[in-house]
């Protein structure tokens, strides 16, 4: 008995059809697309992130060269010039970024110091 198998093309479009004598010998090939990186700034210092990366993803990645962390639902960083902690905010309204927010290269971010 022969089985007919449809495969998606490498680019995610179109399909091709293969006829297999033994479906157990069929080995699918997976293709992964690497997300592009971009630069963004926090208090004028550039950092790198991947497309559609959330702050939580960035914190847990190798791109977090600033040592930022999540604390009390906020993204916190140490400000080396003043040796104080601060919360990362959007500079166009001083709204705290949330761990689930997607990092946007077109937004400006700044650190607002806290007394904690």
N, CA, C and O atoms as a DFTB+ gen file, in Angstrom:
464 C
 N C O
     1  1       0.841      -1.179       0.000
     2  2       0.000       0.000       0.000
     3  2       0.890       1.248       0.000
     4  3       1.907       1.291       0.693
     5  1       0.508       2.247      -0.769
     6  2       1.268       3.488      -0.839
     7  2       0.489       4.593      -0.157
     8  3      -0.740       4.636      -0.211
     9  1       1.236       5.499       0.494
    10  2       0.637       6.652       1.147
    11  2       1.055       7.908       0.403
    12  3       2.169       7.994      -0.113
    13  1       0.150       8.883       0.351
    14  2       0.456      10.170      -0.279
    15  2       0.621      11.184       0.838
    16  3      -0.233      11.297       1.718
    17  1       1.704      11.909       0.799
    18  2       2.031      12.873       1.847
    19  2       2.198      14.241       1.213
    20  3       2.883      14.367       0.198
    21  1       1.586      15.268       1.789
    22  2       1.763      16.640       1.298
    23  2       2.725      17.364       2.214
    24  3       2.645      17.233       3.436
    25  1       3.627      18.122       1.636
    26  2       4.648      18.847       2.395
    27  2       4.555      20.323       2.077
    28  3       4.361      20.706       0.924
    29  1       4.694      21.161       3.108
    30  2       4.735      22.610       2.888
    31  2       6.093      22.977       2.330
    32  3       7.105      22.372       2.683
    33  1       6.110      23.970       1.457
    34  2       7.371      24.437       0.893
    35  2       8.215      25.138       1.940
    36  3       7.713      25.509       3.001
    37  1       9.489      25.320       1.648
    38  2      10.417      25.954       2.582
    39  2       9.968      27.343       2.997
    40  3      10.174      27.753       4.140
    41  1       9.361      28.059       2.081
    42  2       8.955      29.428       2.384
    43  2       7.580      29.501       3.038
    44  3       7.047      30.592       3.239
    45  1       7.000      28.342       3.371
    46  2       5.695      28.320       4.012
    47  2       4.557      28.369       3.014
    48  3       3.403      28.167       3.391
    49  1       4.848      28.630       1.761
    50  2       3.814      28.673       0.731
    51  2       3.734      27.329       0.047
    52  3       4.519      26.439       0.377
    53  1       2.853      27.143      -0.862
    54  2       2.713      25.961      -1.706
    55  2       3.033      24.643      -1.056
    56  3       3.680      24.598      -0.010
    57  1       2.590      23.586      -1.659
    58  2       2.895      22.257      -1.151
    59  2       3.390      21.396      -2.290
    60  3       3.153      21.684      -3.463
    61  1       4.076      20.342      -1.925
    62  2       4.454      19.357      -2.918
    63  2       3.959      18.009      -2.411
    64  3       3.748      17.824      -1.213
    65  1       3.779      17.087      -3.321
    66  2       3.233      15.789      -2.952
    67  2       4.286      14.721      -3.181
    68  3       4.995      14.725      -4.187
    69  1       4.371      13.810      -2.229
    70  2       5.315      12.708      -2.345
    71  2       4.552      11.404      -2.160
    72  3       3.601      11.343      -1.381
    73  1       4.960      10.379      -2.860
    74  2       4.362       9.061      -2.702
    75  2       5.381       8.203      -1.972
    76  3       6.525       8.069      -2.408
    77  1       4.956       7.624      -0.861
    78  2       5.856       6.806      -0.050
    79  2       5.328       5.376      -0.015
    80  3       4.131       5.155       0.169
    81  1       6.209       4.424      -0.191
    82  2       5.809       3.024      -0.080
    83  2       5.574       2.646       1.369
    84  3       4.725       1.807       1.671
    85  1       6.317       3.257       2.252
    86  2       6.205       2.914       3.667
    87  2       6.215       4.209       4.468
    88  3       7.263       4.835       4.627
    89  1       5.055       4.611       4.973
    90  2       4.941       5.897       5.676
    91  2       5.825       5.940       6.914
    92  3       6.195       7.023       7.366
    93  1       6.168       4.788       7.468
    94  2       7.023       4.788       8.665
    95  2       8.437       5.232       8.335
    96  3       9.180       5.612       9.240
    97  1       8.830       5.198       7.076
    98  2      10.175       5.635       6.714
    99  2      10.224       7.127       6.373
   100  3      11.296       7.669       6.106
   101  1       9.085       7.776       6.383
   102  2       9.001       9.199       6.062
   103  2       9.574      10.024       7.209
   104  3       9.188       9.829       8.362
   105  1      10.484      10.935       6.912
   106  2      11.077      11.812       7.923
   107  2      10.815      13.259       7.533
   108  3      11.384      13.753       6.560
   109  1       9.957      13.942       8.285
   110  2       9.699      15.349       7.949
   111  2      10.921      16.210       8.243
   112  3      11.701      15.915       9.149
   113  1      11.073      17.258       7.480
   114  2      12.154      18.219       7.686
   115  2      11.523      19.516       8.159
   116  3      10.589      20.022       7.537
   117  1      12.028      20.049       9.247
   118  2      11.510      21.300       9.789
   119  2      12.429      22.444       9.414
   120  3      13.652      22.312       9.452
   121  1      11.835      23.558       9.055
   122  2      12.591      24.757       8.732
   123  2      12.267      25.823       9.768
   124  3      11.099      26.056      10.080
   125  1      13.276      26.458      10.291
   126  2      13.095      27.519      11.259
   127  2      13.596      28.825      10.665
   128  3      14.633      28.862      10.002
   129  1      12.865      29.875      10.904
   130  2      13.276      31.189      10.439
   131  2      13.770      31.976      11.640
   132  3      13.046      32.142      12.621
   133  1      14.978      32.451      11.563
   134  2      15.555      33.245      12.650
   135  2      14.926      34.637      12.643
   136  3      14.842      35.286      11.600
   137  1      14.488      35.085      13.816
   138  2      13.933      36.434      13.906
   139  2      15.067      37.454      13.788
   140  3      16.168      37.228      14.291
   141  1      14.794      38.558      13.131
   142  2      15.782      39.612      12.953
   143  2      15.979      40.377      14.253
   144  3      15.078      40.462      15.087
   145  1      17.173      40.927      14.407
   146  2      17.459      41.747      15.587
   147  2      17.334      43.217      15.233
   148  3      17.390      43.602      14.065
   149  1      17.164      44.029      16.268
   150  2      17.119      45.478      16.094
   151  2      17.714      46.123      17.336
   152  3      17.903      45.465      18.359
   153  1      18.006      47.406      17.242
   154  2      18.579      48.176      18.360
   155  2      17.489      49.056      18.958
   156  3      16.626      49.569      18.245
   157  1      17.541      49.224      20.276
   158  2      16.662      50.156      20.980
   159  2      17.482      50.798      22.090
   160  3      18.550      50.298      22.445
   161  1      16.992      51.892      22.633
   162  2      17.763      52.583      23.665
   163  2      17.000      52.687      24.976
   164  3      15.777      52.821      25.010
   165  1      17.773      52.619      26.047
   166  2      17.279      52.893      27.398
   167  2      18.191      53.977      27.951
   168  3      19.393      53.762      28.107
   169  1      17.634      55.119      28.242
   170  2      18.428      56.259      28.727
   171  2      19.617      56.564      27.819
   172  3      20.704      56.888      28.297
   173  1      19.402      56.459      26.504
   174  2      20.436      56.801      25.547
   175  2      21.475      55.718      25.299
   176  3      22.369      55.918      24.477
   177  1      21.390      54.585      25.976
   178  2      22.330      53.482      25.769
   179  2      21.653      52.437      24.890
   180  3      20.527      52.025      25.168
   181  1      22.337      52.005      23.824
   182  2      21.758      51.049      22.889
   183  2      21.868      49.616      23.381
   184  3      22.877      49.208      23.956
   185  1      20.799      48.863      23.139
   186  2      20.740      47.439      23.430
   187  2      20.169      46.741      22.206
   188  3      19.636      47.394      21.309
   189  1      20.275      45.435      22.165
   190  2      19.772      44.640      21.050
   191  2      18.645      43.736      21.526
   192  3      18.663      43.242      22.654
   193  1      17.659      43.524      20.650
   194  2      16.559      42.596      20.914
   195  2      16.162      41.956      19.588
   196  3      16.594      42.395      18.523
   197  1      15.344      40.928      19.662
   198  2      14.814      40.291      18.454
   199  2      13.397      40.789      18.205
   200  3      12.702      41.218      19.126
   201  1      12.981      40.723      16.935
   202  2      11.617      41.111      16.572
   203  2      10.613      40.392      17.466
   204  3      10.775      39.211      17.773
   205  1       9.581      41.112      17.876
   206  2       8.485      40.574      18.692
   207  2       8.937      40.054      20.055
   208  3       8.227      39.258      20.669
   209  1      10.088      40.482      20.534
   210  2      10.584      40.047      21.836
   211  2       9.917      40.871      22.937
   212  3       9.875      42.099      22.861
   213  1       9.402      40.198      23.946
   214  2       8.831      40.908      25.092
   215  2       9.953      41.264      26.055
   216  3      11.065      40.749      25.944
   217  1       9.656      42.139      26.990
   218  2      10.651      42.499      28.002
   219  2      11.033      41.269      28.820
   220  3      12.197      41.103      29.183
   221  1      10.076      40.421      29.108
   222  2      10.364      39.199      29.854
   223  2      11.332      38.303      29.085
   224  3      12.280      37.768      29.659
   225  1      11.086      38.141      27.772
   226  2      12.002      37.358      26.924
   227  2      13.393      37.975      26.930
   228  3      14.395      37.267      27.030
   229  1      13.451      39.315      26.822
   230  2      14.733      40.013      26.768
   231  2      15.505      39.833      28.080
   232  3      16.715      39.611      28.069
   233  1      14.797      39.930      29.204
   234  2      15.432      39.772      30.521
   235  2      16.132      38.416      30.617
   236  3      17.234      38.316      31.158
   237  1      15.489      37.382      30.093
   238  2      16.018      36.015      30.193
   239  2      17.015      35.673      29.086
   240  3      17.539      34.559      29.052
   241  1      17.284      36.620      28.181
   242  2      18.161      36.342      27.045
   243  2      19.581      36.864      27.274
   244  3      19.855      37.586      28.232
   245  1      20.460      36.476      26.373
   246  2      21.837      36.979      26.389
   247  2      21.911      38.441      25.960
   248  3      22.945      39.082      26.145
   249  1      20.834      38.978      25.390
   250  2      20.805      40.380      24.981
   251  2      20.725      41.323      26.183
   252  3      21.021      42.511      26.056
   253  1      20.334      40.814      27.327
   254  2      20.207      41.626      28.542
   255  2      21.587      41.858      29.144
   256  3      21.929      41.271      30.171
   257  1      22.364      42.699      28.514
   258  2      23.715      43.005      28.995
   259  2      23.696      44.034      30.114
   260  3      24.734      44.324      30.711
   261  1      22.525      44.587      30.403
   262  2      22.398      45.615      31.427
   263  2      22.137      45.034      32.813
   264  3      22.208      45.757      33.807
   265  1      21.839      43.745      32.890
   266  2      21.529      43.144      34.183
   267  2      20.141      43.507      34.678
   268  3      19.883      43.477      35.882
   269  1      19.240      43.849      33.759
   270  2      17.866      44.188      34.142
   271  2      17.181      42.948      34.701
   272  3      17.550      41.819      34.378
   273  1      16.187      43.173      35.537
   274  2      15.431      42.069      36.123
   275  2      13.984      42.476      36.335
   276  3      13.641      43.657      36.279
   277  1      13.147      41.489      36.576
   278  2      11.736      41.750      36.863
   279  2      11.562      41.711      38.373
   280  3      11.950      40.742      39.027
   281  1      10.978      42.767      38.921
   282  2      10.733      42.852      40.354
   283  2       9.420      43.590      40.583
   284  3       9.220      44.694      40.076
   285  1       8.539      42.977      41.343
   286  2       7.240      43.582      41.660
   287  2       6.475      43.977      40.407
   288  3       5.792      45.001      40.396
   289  1       6.584      43.168      39.340
   290  2       5.850      43.418      38.106
   291  2       6.442      44.484      37.210
   292  3       5.863      44.809      36.174
   293  1       7.585      45.034      37.588
   294  2       8.248      46.073      36.794
   295  2       9.594      45.573      36.293
   296  3      10.163      44.629      36.840
   297  1      10.094      46.218      35.244
   298  2      11.434      45.939      34.756
   299  2      12.360      46.923      35.447
   300  3      12.208      48.135      35.294
   301  1      13.319      46.409      36.206
   302  2      14.210      47.255      36.996
   303  2      15.642      47.123      36.486
   304  3      16.069      46.059      36.037
   305  1      16.376      48.246      36.571
   306  2      17.788      48.279      36.197
   307  2      18.555      49.129      37.199
   308  3      17.999      50.016      37.846
   309  1      19.828      48.839      37.308
   310  2      20.723      49.653      38.116
   311  2      21.265      50.767      37.237
   312  3      21.733      50.517      36.126
   313  1      21.202      51.986      37.729
   314  2      21.765      53.128      37.009
   315  2      23.176      53.311      37.536
   316  3      23.372      53.752      38.669
   317  1      24.154      52.973      36.715
   318  2      25.536      52.964      37.191
   319  2      26.055      54.351      37.552
   320  3      26.886      54.488      38.449
   321  1      25.574      55.369      36.865
   322  2      26.087      56.712      37.149
   323  2      25.672      57.210      38.538
   324  3      26.393      57.989      39.161
   325  1      24.516      56.761      39.017
   326  2      24.066      57.213      40.336
   327  2      24.023      56.073      41.346
   328  3      23.716      56.289      42.518
   329  1      24.336      54.840      40.884
   330  2      24.326      53.663      41.740
   331  2      22.970      53.478      42.442
   332  3      22.906      53.061      43.598
   333  1      21.898      53.797      41.719
   334  2      20.540      53.611      42.250
   335  2      19.746      52.738      41.303
   336  3      20.048      52.650      40.112
   337  1      18.728      52.095      41.848
   338  2      17.828      51.296      41.018
   339  2      16.778      52.179      40.395
   340  3      16.444      53.245      40.914
   341  1      16.255      51.713      39.259
   342  2      15.183      52.436      38.611
   343  2      14.280      51.500      37.850
   344  3      14.614      50.338      37.619
   345  1      13.135      52.015      37.463
   346  2      12.152      51.269      36.696
   347  2      12.193      51.777      35.262
   348  3      12.243      52.986      35.033
   349  1      12.173      50.860      34.295
   350  2      12.161      51.263      32.890
   351  2      10.750      51.714      32.529
   352  3       9.772      51.002      32.754
   353  1      10.675      52.911      31.968
   354  2       9.392      53.507      31.570
   355  2       9.463      53.950      30.118
   356  3      10.540      54.111      29.546
   357  1       8.268      54.143      29.533
   358  2       8.193      54.788      28.229
   359  2       8.427      56.270      28.466
   360  3       7.783      56.857      29.335
   361  1       9.329      56.889      27.719
   362  2       9.636      58.293      27.971
   363  2       8.564      59.231      27.441
   364  3       8.570      60.421      27.757
   365  1       7.637      58.704      26.635
   366  2       6.584      59.573      26.103
   367  2       5.338      59.564      26.982
   368  3       4.238      59.796      26.481
   369  1       5.480      59.310      28.240
   370  2       4.335      59.322      29.133
   371  2       4.657      58.782      30.511
   372  3       3.809      58.777      31.403
   373  1       5.906      58.322      30.680
   374  2       6.355      57.785      31.955
   375  2       5.463      56.670      32.481
   376  3       5.202      56.577      33.680
   377  1       5.001      55.826      31.562
   378  2       4.245      54.637      31.936
   379  2       5.247      53.493      32.038
   380  3       6.053      53.286      31.131
   381  1       5.195      52.753      33.137
   382  2       6.112      51.630      33.327
   383  2       5.913      50.589      32.232
   384  3       4.782      50.283      31.855
   385  1       7.021      50.044      31.722
   386  2       6.894      48.916      30.804
   387  2       6.556      47.684      31.629
   388  3       6.976      47.563      32.779
   389  1       5.815      46.794      31.050
   390  2       5.419      45.551      31.714
   391  2       6.179      44.389      31.081
   392  3       6.565      44.472      29.915
   393  1       6.399      43.320      31.820
   394  2       7.126      42.179      31.269
   395  2       6.523      41.627      29.978
   396  3       7.252      41.095      29.141
   397  1       5.222      41.741      29.804
   398  2       4.560      41.205      28.603
   399  2       4.567      42.176      27.424
   400  3       4.175      41.796      26.321
   401  1       5.005      43.423      27.632
   402  2       5.076      44.399      26.541
   403  2       6.148      43.987      25.540
   404  3       7.204      43.481      25.920
   405  1       5.870      44.206      24.259
   406  2       6.852      43.931      23.208
   407  2       7.774      45.139      23.078
   408  3       7.308      46.277      23.021
   409  1       9.064      44.893      23.033
   410  2      10.042      45.969      22.885
   411  2       9.901      46.559      21.490
   412  3       9.802      45.832      20.502
   413  1       9.895      47.883      21.423
   414  2       9.661      48.581      20.167
   415  2      10.857      49.498      19.885
   416  3      11.189      50.359      20.699
   417  1      11.493      49.308      18.742
   418  2      12.673      50.115      18.406
   419  2      12.327      51.584      18.175
   420  3      13.208      52.441      18.238
   421  1      11.068      51.880      17.913
   422  2      10.666      53.262      17.650
   423  2      10.280      54.007      18.926
   424  3      10.046      55.215      18.888
   425  1      10.210      53.307      20.042
   426  2       9.883      53.952      21.311
   427  2      11.168      54.351      22.027
   428  3      12.218      53.737      21.838
   429  1      11.067      55.368      22.836
   430  2      12.185      55.764      23.695
   431  2      11.872      55.280      25.105
   432  3      10.752      55.423      25.596
   433  1      12.887      54.705      25.744
   434  2      12.728      54.206      27.103
   435  2      13.692      54.944      28.015
   436  3      14.785      55.327      27.598
   437  1      13.289      55.138      29.243
   438  2      14.171      55.771      30.217
   439  2      14.008      55.083      31.557
   440  3      13.046      54.350      31.790
   441  1      14.962      55.333      32.425
   442  2      14.923      54.763      33.766
   443  2      14.500      55.851      34.736
   444  3      15.095      56.927      34.774
   445  1      13.476      55.568      35.512
   446  2      13.016      56.495      36.525
   447  2      13.455      55.913      37.865
   448  3      13.121      54.773      38.187
   449  1      14.196      56.686      38.641
   450  2      14.714      56.200      39.903
   451  2      13.601      56.038      40.930
   452  3      12.588      56.738      40.910
   453  1      13.828      55.104      41.811
   454  2      12.872      54.840      42.896
   455  2      13.620      54.940      44.215
   456  3      14.849      54.897      44.258
   457  1      12.861      55.074      45.277
   458  2      13.485      55.176      46.608
   459  2      13.621      53.821      47.272
   460  3      14.106      53.737      48.401
   461  1      13.206      52.760      46.602
   462  2      13.269      51.420      47.224
   463  2      14.673      50.898      47.243
   464  3      14.914      49.792      47.727
